[in-house]
């Protein structure tokens, strides 16, 4: 744990860039569960990218995109037209061409240990069952998607273990909502959770900015990390048949791990909130997985009610809790 800075020393500052992937939707207008159907993700996740030199990373991303805009190879491509408000304005993995993604992933991986990614993942099938039970036991109960966002935000902040005099936190704006108060509440809750888990409180000032990826280019890098995790976890649907894309030989839904494998050296931890037995003990240990010791797909996805997994890039890392009962939302 770093010593408090003296008056002669510059403050120790950490820069964090937070975004989300998936959506917190569980039900359709009729109240039916639509998790892991066409247009509705199974997982909702929050990720934070810690960046040592944010100005350098932002400049590199901007220079890469500017060069692509001037490249005749991309002339006339829809996503490069300003009116489309896609790659012409920012990198967004879901919208970018494969050629664009390749160069962005290359740039990100070249940053090496100067950037570090951490995420929390919620299995919405587990949450949906909890919500159904709550509806049955509490008449008038209504699910609030913002509660899931707030809960994951708190878990994400509680898992940020590095210490500094000052934490500069840039959070991607959700639509037109300004959620500064909710973010600060999540930070306070996260500090309390951290103290409960480890027996001491974190110190340091939190400076919060709510922005968007066009203004804060480092958020675009966070989006790419989240997309890599999402491509591994989520099944893909065929747009014409509206059915999951499956392997022709095994019939198992196709998931892609190559993006995640590329970024593993820069991933400190991905924390699944719903894998393993719900002991309620936040100090339980749990297995760690990485590209050198992967958990077989047949284990990760063997049943809908199993959830996914907890993993990090460390071979034998202590995991401060891998299974917490999800609160009623």
Number of C-alpha atoms within 10 A of each C-alpha: 8 9 9 13 12 8 7 6 8 9 13 15 15 19 19 25 28 26 25 24 19 19 18 22 21 23 14 11 6 6 9 11 18 18 22 18 15 15 12 17 24 25 24 20 26 25 26 29 27 24 21 17 14 19 12 13 20 18 13 17 21 18 12 16 21 15 10 18 18 10 10 8 9 16 12 9 11 14 17 21 16 11 10 11 13 17 23 18 20 22 26 21 21 13 13 18 16 11 9 19 18 13 15 23 18 13 16 22 17 11 16 12 14 15 24 22 25 24 28 23 29 26 22 24 22 19 21 19 14 16 19 17 12 17 15 10 10 10 8 9 14 12 18 12 13 13 15 23 20 17 17 22 28 25 23 24 25 21 20 17 10 11 16 20 17 16 19 16 19 22 23 20 18 13 7 6 8 12 15 14 9 16 20 15 15 22 21 15 18 22 22 17 19 21 14 12 16 12 9 11 13 17 13 14 12 15 12 16 15 18 17 18 21 14 12 19 21 29 26 24 29 29 25 22 28 25 20 20 22 24 18 17 20 17 21 21 18 11 10 6 8 12 14 18 17 16 11 9 6 8 10 15 16 19 17 16 15 11 19 21 17 15 22 20 19 21 22 16 24 24 25 23 24 25 22 17 11 14 13 13 14 17 15 13 14 19 16 21 20 19 18 11 12 12 15 9 11 9 11 17 16 12 10 12 13 17 23 24 22 25 25 22 20 18 14 11 15 13 18 17 19 25 23 17 14 16 11 14 16
